[in-house]
Amino acid sequence: MQLYGKVASWNEALKNEVEKKTADLKKKNAQLRKITLIDPLTNTFNRRFFFQKLEEEFARHQRYQVPFSLLSIDIDNLKPINDTHGHLAGDAIIKGVVQALRAIGRRGDAICRLGGDEFAYILLNSDTHGAHTFAQRLQERFRKMEFKGISIRPTVSIGVVNSASAKFLDAVDLYRAADEALYKAKTQRDAICIYEKPAPA
């Protein structure tokens, strides 16, 4: 009986140790995921996560014909803000974009900071019109934001592409289309440009 009690006690101790190690492992895995997939400044997804998510959604669109939209977003005048007011002011502007996106965004969509002043937003189950409306709302929300002590008014330019708007080769091809639209938008500043597939030669 005494031996049985000792064995039961050892088993309980072993069980507790396994549970503790399992919990520690889950915590470390969560920390590792945050390091590898989360942008530390904005606490949004980073470039690595973005391309993983874009691949997933592109595959889903190919298989089930469920359209989604990609918004490429760029802060027009971040460099002069950094030069005039310092990088802390620039960081506040970057966080402001995320704040505006979270305010109007939907559950399931993905906000990603690709680096510097560039962001991407994956808008699920949407057509071109819905994505354009979302982009307009983002600009309106961002224009209304107050940034104390910053004399240069920040704006954002946005390139929009919908997965059903052309026969894209792959997720990277779709991303290039969004980037192309963004480039055109940035030539105007504070603008939205929707990708249009080239006319046949």
Backbone bond lengths (Angstrom), bond angles and torsions (degrees), N, CA, C in turn:
res aa  C-N    CA-C-N  psi(-1)  N-CA   C-N-CA  omega(-1)  CA-C   N-CA-C  phi
1 M - - - 1.468 - - 1.526 110.90 -
2 Q 1.338 114.08 -39.74 1.460 118.84 179.77 1.525 110.22 -66.30
3 L 1.371 116.04 -39.79 1.464 121.25 178.65 1.522 110.49 -64.54
4 Y 1.346 115.44 -41.97 1.462 120.30 178.59 1.523 110.77 -59.53
5 G 1.330 116.62 -40.23 1.463 120.81 179.36 1.515 111.72 -64.85
6 K 1.346 116.37 -38.58 1.459 120.59 179.14 1.527 111.11 -66.49
7 V 1.354 114.94 -43.07 1.466 119.75 179.13 1.526 110.62 -61.98
8 A 1.333 116.08 -43.29 1.464 120.54 178.91 1.528 110.51 -62.19
9 S 1.337 115.58 -39.30 1.458 120.53 179.49 1.529 110.82 -66.25
10 W 1.358 115.79 -41.21 1.474 119.88 178.59 1.540 110.61 -64.23
11 N 1.327 114.61 -42.23 1.464 119.36 179.35 1.529 111.65 -61.67
12 E 1.314 114.84 -40.99 1.470 119.74 179.41 1.523 110.47 -66.16
13 A 1.334 116.22 -41.01 1.464 120.63 178.69 1.527 110.73 -65.26
14 L 1.349 115.26 -40.97 1.470 120.25 178.59 1.523 110.53 -64.42
15 K 1.311 116.74 -42.34 1.467 122.00 178.69 1.524 110.71 -60.76
16 N 1.333 115.91 -44.54 1.465 120.20 179.43 1.525 111.58 -63.71
17 E 1.346 115.49 -38.25 1.466 120.31 179.97 1.526 110.83 -67.28
18 V 1.339 115.74 -41.55 1.475 120.15 178.45 1.528 110.33 -64.07
19 E 1.336 116.50 -43.43 1.462 120.38 179.46 1.525 111.25 -62.80
20 K 1.332 116.10 -39.41 1.459 120.95 179.58 1.533 110.52 -65.50
21 K 1.335 116.43 -44.40 1.461 120.89 -179.51 1.527 110.80 -66.70
22 T 1.340 116.33 -37.27 1.465 120.71 177.68 1.528 110.77 -64.08
23 A 1.334 116.25 -43.15 1.460 120.97 178.27 1.528 111.17 -64.22
24 D 1.341 115.64 -41.34 1.473 120.30 177.89 1.527 110.94 -62.80
25 L 1.352 115.46 -40.49 1.460 120.27 -179.60 1.524 111.00 -65.42
26 K 1.335 116.61 -41.85 1.464 120.58 177.64 1.523 111.02 -62.01
27 K 1.335 115.85 -40.74 1.454 120.98 179.44 1.523 110.87 -64.26
28 K 1.348 116.08 -44.08 1.466 120.20 179.81 1.518 111.45 -67.03
29 N 1.336 117.56 -36.83 1.458 121.13 176.81 1.519 111.57 -64.64
30 A 1.340 115.73 -39.30 1.465 120.30 177.83 1.524 110.65 -65.98
31 Q 1.332 116.22 -40.19 1.468 120.63 177.68 1.529 110.95 -65.24
32 L 1.343 115.51 -40.69 1.464 120.37 179.00 1.522 110.58 -64.73
33 R 1.318 116.42 -41.47 1.467 120.88 178.38 1.522 110.36 -61.67
34 K 1.341 115.25 -40.81 1.459 119.24 -179.96 1.520 110.89 -64.91
35 I 1.325 116.32 -40.27 1.467 120.65 -179.78 1.519 110.88 -64.76
36 T 1.347 116.38 -41.77 1.462 120.39 -172.86 1.523 113.79 -86.01
37 L 1.338 118.73 -23.38 1.466 120.45 -172.97 1.522 114.93 -120.51
38 I 1.339 118.30 -7.16 1.462 121.35 -175.48 1.520 111.01 -114.04
39 D 1.332 115.77 134.94 1.461 121.50 175.28 1.529 108.83 -75.95
40 P 1.327 118.98 123.12 1.474 120.55 -172.94 1.531 114.16 -67.68
41 L 1.322 118.44 -30.38 1.470 120.25 -177.88 1.520 111.73 -72.22
42 T 1.326 116.90 -44.29 1.466 120.71 -172.52 1.525 113.62 -104.52
43 N 1.334 116.72 -10.42 1.464 121.91 -176.74 1.534 111.33 59.10
44 T 1.334 116.19 30.46 1.459 121.82 172.84 1.529 107.53 -109.37
45 F 1.322 115.53 177.99 1.460 119.36 178.54 1.532 110.39 -69.12
46 N 1.325 115.43 153.12 1.461 120.29 -177.65 1.532 111.08 -103.07
47 R 1.329 115.40 -172.97 1.465 121.77 -176.87 1.534 112.14 -61.36
48 R 1.310 116.08 -39.39 1.464 120.40 -179.37 1.522 111.12 -61.73
49 F 1.330 116.26 -47.60 1.462 119.84 178.28 1.520 110.66 -62.78
50 F 1.346 115.90 -40.63 1.465 120.62 -176.92 1.522 111.60 -54.43
51 F 1.320 117.51 -49.58 1.453 119.60 -177.08 1.523 111.70 -69.46
52 Q 1.335 117.89 -30.89 1.467 120.68 173.85 1.531 110.42 -63.79
53 K 1.336 115.24 -47.70 1.467 121.08 -178.90 1.528 111.04 -65.99
54 L 1.324 116.46 -40.57 1.463 120.43 179.71 1.527 110.86 -62.72
55 E 1.327 116.93 -42.09 1.466 121.36 176.67 1.530 110.41 -59.97
56 E 1.340 116.46 -44.13 1.469 121.02 -179.28 1.519 111.32 -61.88
57 E 1.334 116.17 -47.36 1.465 119.95 -177.12 1.527 111.54 -69.69
58 F 1.329 116.33 -34.45 1.462 119.23 177.71 1.535 109.81 -65.55
59 A 1.324 116.16 -42.71 1.466 120.41 177.94 1.531 110.94 -63.18
60 R 1.329 116.31 -39.49 1.466 120.46 178.82 1.525 110.51 -64.68
61 H 1.337 115.61 -40.57 1.464 119.75 177.82 1.529 111.20 -63.94
62 Q 1.330 115.97 -42.05 1.460 120.40 179.91 1.530 111.57 -62.98
63 R 1.318 114.94 -38.61 1.471 119.30 -174.96 1.519 113.31 -81.99
64 Y 1.352 116.10 -42.94 1.467 119.78 -173.06 1.532 113.81 -111.79
65 Q 1.319 116.60 -0.24 1.467 121.67 -178.05 1.533 111.81 57.78
66 V 1.335 115.80 39.25 1.465 121.35 175.88 1.530 107.77 -96.97
67 P 1.337 117.95 110.05 1.464 119.36 -175.04 1.529 112.65 -75.37
68 F 1.300 115.35 150.76 1.456 121.47 172.24 1.521 107.78 -142.51
69 S 1.316 115.65 165.87 1.466 120.57 -179.02 1.522 109.96 -121.41
70 L 1.311 114.07 151.35 1.461 121.21 176.15 1.516 108.51 -121.45
71 L 1.325 115.70 126.28 1.459 122.05 175.43 1.522 108.95 -108.14
72 S 1.319 116.10 121.44 1.469 121.09 171.61 1.522 107.19 -97.68
73 I 1.334 115.75 123.73 1.467 121.57 -170.69 1.521 109.68 -122.53
74 D 1.320 116.01 135.54 1.460 120.32 -179.24 1.535 109.55 -137.79
75 I 1.336 115.73 134.88 1.470 120.00 175.63 1.524 107.62 -77.63
76 D 1.331 116.33 121.70 1.469 120.70 -171.69 1.524 113.51 -64.90
77 N 1.306 116.60 -43.20 1.467 119.52 -166.97 1.531 112.45 -124.67
78 L 1.313 116.58 41.36 1.466 118.59 -178.46 1.531 111.72 -71.08
79 K 1.319 118.00 -37.97 1.468 120.47 -177.49 1.533 111.99 -60.43
80 P 1.349 119.47 -50.34 1.464 117.64 177.73 1.530 113.74 -62.28
81 I 1.334 116.65 -29.90 1.468 119.96 176.47 1.523 109.40 -67.16
82 N 1.339 116.67 -45.20 1.462 120.61 176.72 1.531 111.22 -60.75
83 D 1.334 116.78 -43.14 1.463 121.45 -177.75 1.526 111.87 -67.06
84 T 1.331 116.01 -36.08 1.472 120.89 -175.90 1.524 112.64 -86.41
85 H 1.323 116.14 -43.11 1.467 120.44 -171.61 1.525 114.39 -112.93
86 G 1.322 117.56 -7.87 1.460 120.28 179.21 1.528 112.30 97.34
87 H 1.325 115.05 165.66 1.469 120.30 -174.13 1.525 113.39 -72.86
88 L 1.323 117.88 -22.44 1.463 118.68 175.66 1.518 110.50 -65.90
89 A 1.322 116.16 -37.72 1.466 120.52 175.98 1.521 109.80 -65.75
90 G 1.341 115.48 -42.21 1.465 119.51 177.41 1.514 111.96 -61.09
91 D 1.324 116.37 -40.12 1.466 120.30 177.77 1.526 111.19 -62.35
92 A 1.336 116.21 -37.29 1.465 120.39 178.77 1.533 110.41 -63.81
93 I 1.338 117.10 -37.37 1.460 121.24 178.14 1.525 110.07 -66.78
94 I 1.328 116.08 -44.23 1.471 121.03 179.19 1.532 110.09 -59.13
95 K 1.322 116.24 -45.81 1.464 120.05 177.99 1.524 111.53 -65.35
96 G 1.331 115.93 -30.04 1.458 120.28 178.09 1.524 112.67 -63.78
97 V 1.324 116.62 -38.15 1.468 120.36 176.73 1.526 109.93 -60.70
98 V 1.319 116.17 -45.48 1.462 121.11 179.63 1.533 110.41 -63.20
99 Q 1.319 115.62 -42.32 1.471 120.28 179.28 1.528 110.20 -60.20
100 A 1.325 117.01 -43.17 1.462 120.95 179.47 1.530 111.02 -65.29
101 L 1.335 116.90 -41.75 1.459 120.68 179.05 1.524 111.57 -64.24
102 R 1.330 116.09 -40.80 1.463 119.09 179.72 1.528 111.54 -67.41
103 A 1.321 115.74 -31.28 1.462 119.80 -178.11 1.530 111.77 -68.78
104 I 1.333 116.75 -33.66 1.469 119.63 -176.58 1.529 112.64 -108.53
105 G 1.326 117.05 -7.87 1.458 121.07 -174.57 1.515 113.67 -74.78
106 R 1.319 114.55 171.18 1.456 121.82 -178.45 1.523 110.42 -117.05
107 R 1.310 115.30 155.27 1.461 120.85 175.88 1.537 109.31 -62.65
108 G 1.306 116.36 132.34 1.459 120.42 178.94 1.510 113.30 102.05
109 D 1.342 117.18 -28.10 1.459 120.17 175.58 1.533 109.40 -70.46
110 A 1.323 116.70 164.51 1.467 119.86 -176.23 1.524 111.48 -124.00
111 I 1.349 115.34 123.81 1.465 122.19 172.48 1.518 107.53 -97.39
112 C 1.318 116.70 125.70 1.465 120.46 -178.11 1.525 110.01 -132.46
113 R 1.318 115.71 135.30 1.465 120.00 171.10 1.523 107.27 -98.44
114 L 1.326 115.28 118.37 1.459 119.91 -176.04 1.515 112.15 -85.25
115 G 1.342 115.81 -16.54 1.461 120.19 179.90 1.520 110.22 138.55
116 G 1.329 116.35 144.99 1.458 120.41 177.62 1.513 111.87 57.58
117 D 1.330 115.84 -120.72 1.468 121.01 -177.73 1.522 112.33 -104.52
118 E 1.330 116.85 17.58 1.469 120.71 -174.85 1.525 111.61 -110.55
119 F 1.350 114.05 134.52 1.455 121.55 179.77 1.522 109.75 -129.39
120 A 1.318 114.94 162.62 1.464 121.02 171.68 1.524 107.85 -134.72
121 Y 1.319 114.87 144.04 1.458 120.10 176.90 1.521 108.23 -130.00
122 I 1.327 116.36 122.15 1.463 121.71 178.02 1.522 108.16 -96.62
123 L 1.330 115.06 113.09 1.467 122.62 -175.70 1.524 108.15 -102.46
124 L 1.311 116.68 106.32 1.458 121.55 -173.78 1.530 111.95 -76.14
125 N 1.327 114.50 153.93 1.476 121.88 174.37 1.527 112.00 47.81
126 S 1.311 115.91 55.44 1.463 119.80 -175.98 1.521 110.65 -137.97
127 D 1.344 115.03 154.18 1.456 120.18 172.68 1.525 108.84 -105.02
128 T 1.321 116.36 -177.38 1.462 120.40 -176.85 1.520 111.53 -63.57
129 H 1.326 116.41 -41.52 1.473 120.09 -179.25 1.529 110.77 -62.18
130 G 1.324 116.38 -44.54 1.459 120.16 179.79 1.519 111.75 -63.56
131 A 1.331 116.34 -38.53 1.465 120.55 179.12 1.525 111.22 -67.84
132 H 1.328 116.27 -38.99 1.470 120.13 178.13 1.525 110.54 -64.78
133 T 1.321 116.34 -42.07 1.467 120.50 177.46 1.526 110.67 -62.01
134 F 1.338 116.30 -41.45 1.466 120.63 178.03 1.527 110.48 -61.68
135 A 1.326 117.00 -43.09 1.466 121.53 179.77 1.529 110.93 -62.37
136 Q 1.322 116.82 -40.40 1.472 120.91 177.55 1.524 110.84 -63.15
137 R 1.328 116.65 -42.32 1.464 120.83 178.53 1.520 111.41 -62.78
138 L 1.340 115.24 -39.00 1.467 119.44 178.22 1.526 110.62 -62.39
139 Q 1.309 117.00 -47.15 1.466 120.13 179.72 1.519 111.36 -61.03
140 E 1.318 116.75 -44.24 1.464 120.82 179.48 1.529 110.72 -61.79
141 R 1.308 116.41 -44.19 1.476 120.90 -179.81 1.523 110.63 -63.83
142 F 1.325 116.64 -42.47 1.462 120.99 -177.49 1.525 111.05 -68.38
143 R 1.337 117.39 -37.40 1.472 120.97 179.62 1.526 111.45 -63.69
144 K 1.321 116.72 -29.84 1.471 120.94 -176.83 1.532 113.03 -83.06
145 M 1.328 116.79 -10.32 1.449 119.70 -176.68 1.525 111.06 -73.38
146 E 1.329 115.68 144.37 1.467 121.73 -179.44 1.530 109.38 -103.85
147 F 1.326 114.98 129.95 1.457 121.26 176.57 1.528 107.51 -122.87
148 K 1.319 116.39 103.65 1.465 121.24 -173.77 1.522 111.75 -63.91
149 G 1.329 114.32 136.17 1.455 120.66 174.61 1.519 115.02 77.81
150 I 1.327 117.22 6.71 1.467 120.33 -179.41 1.529 108.63 -108.19
151 S 1.311 116.12 115.91 1.466 120.69 -175.55 1.523 112.98 -83.21
152 I 1.333 116.95 -24.04 1.464 120.94 -179.11 1.530 108.68 -90.80
153 R 1.321 115.88 123.14 1.459 119.66 -176.35 1.534 110.42 -77.97
154 P 1.324 119.12 117.64 1.463 120.38 -179.45 1.529 112.26 -78.12
155 T 1.312 115.92 144.79 1.462 122.25 175.26 1.529 108.53 -136.00
156 V 1.327 115.42 167.63 1.463 119.89 177.74 1.522 110.63 -127.18
157 S 1.327 114.90 142.33 1.459 121.58 171.34 1.516 107.97 -106.55
158 I 1.329 115.90 146.63 1.465 119.97 -172.01 1.526 110.66 -136.37
159 G 1.318 115.34 130.17 1.459 122.17 170.51 1.513 109.42 -104.02
160 V 1.327 116.77 135.18 1.462 121.74 -174.88 1.526 110.35 -123.61
161 V 1.324 116.13 134.50 1.463 120.33 172.64 1.522 108.63 -140.69
162 N 1.322 115.76 141.48 1.458 121.12 176.16 1.521 109.30 -108.39
163 S 1.315 116.42 141.61 1.466 120.68 -174.48 1.526 112.97 -63.31
164 A 1.343 116.96 -21.71 1.464 120.37 -178.60 1.527 112.71 -96.28
165 S 1.325 117.36 3.82 1.470 120.08 -174.17 1.533 112.93 -81.41
166 A 1.332 117.35 -13.49 1.460 121.70 178.63 1.520 108.32 -162.05
167 K 1.332 116.64 167.74 1.471 120.72 176.72 1.527 108.53 -88.51
168 F 1.311 115.75 87.16 1.460 120.76 -179.10 1.530 109.88 -76.97
169 L 1.316 115.34 142.76 1.457 120.53 -177.68 1.519 111.38 -68.03
170 D 1.332 115.75 -41.15 1.458 121.40 -177.59 1.526 108.33 -162.90
171 A 1.327 115.68 -175.38 1.469 120.71 -177.83 1.521 111.56 -63.38
172 V 1.317 116.89 -37.32 1.471 120.76 -179.92 1.524 110.39 -66.02
173 D 1.326 117.14 -37.26 1.466 121.84 177.44 1.531 110.10 -62.51
174 L 1.323 116.48 -40.89 1.464 120.92 177.62 1.524 110.54 -65.67
175 Y 1.327 116.15 -41.08 1.467 120.38 178.07 1.529 111.07 -61.70
176 R 1.318 116.58 -40.67 1.461 120.24 178.45 1.529 110.83 -62.05
177 A 1.331 116.18 -36.70 1.463 120.29 178.46 1.526 110.94 -64.41
178 A 1.339 116.08 -42.62 1.463 120.06 177.66 1.521 110.76 -64.19
179 D 1.327 115.96 -39.09 1.463 120.93 179.50 1.531 110.96 -66.99
180 E 1.313 116.30 -36.79 1.462 121.09 177.03 1.530 110.83 -63.87
181 A 1.327 115.46 -43.16 1.466 120.14 177.48 1.532 110.80 -64.43
182 L 1.328 116.51 -39.56 1.470 120.59 178.01 1.524 110.77 -62.21
183 Y 1.317 116.90 -42.31 1.469 120.89 179.83 1.530 110.70 -57.93
184 K 1.330 116.24 -42.58 1.469 120.11 178.82 1.530 110.84 -66.70
185 A 1.338 116.19 -39.53 1.466 120.11 179.23 1.521 110.88 -63.86
186 K 1.327 116.76 -38.07 1.467 120.62 -177.05 1.528 112.42 -69.42
187 T 1.318 117.72 -22.49 1.469 119.37 177.14 1.526 110.57 -68.35
188 Q 1.336 116.75 -21.20 1.467 121.56 178.83 1.533 111.70 -100.99
189 R 1.317 116.84 -27.02 1.468 124.38 -175.60 1.536 111.35 66.77
190 D 1.316 114.67 142.33 1.467 121.60 -178.80 1.523 110.20 51.64
191 A 1.325 115.95 41.50 1.463 121.03 -174.49 1.522 110.79 -127.02
192 I 1.336 114.62 164.25 1.458 122.67 174.57 1.516 107.71 -121.78
193 C 1.307 116.76 130.77 1.462 121.26 177.63 1.520 108.93 -126.95
194 I 1.323 116.20 129.28 1.462 121.63 179.19 1.523 109.34 -99.59
195 Y 1.304 116.08 131.89 1.462 120.74 -178.95 1.520 110.63 -64.71
196 E 1.314 115.74 133.90 1.461 122.09 174.03 1.520 107.93 -125.00
197 K 1.328 115.57 128.63 1.467 118.14 -178.71 1.530 109.82 -65.74
198 P 1.329 116.22 142.95 1.465 120.16 -178.63 1.527 111.70 -59.65
199 A 1.325 115.53 142.95 1.465 119.70 177.14 1.524 109.71 -69.22
200 P 1.335 117.30 144.40 1.475 118.85 -179.92 1.519 111.74 -62.33
201 A 1.325 116.06 142.19 1.475 120.73 -177.47 1.519 110.78 -70.44
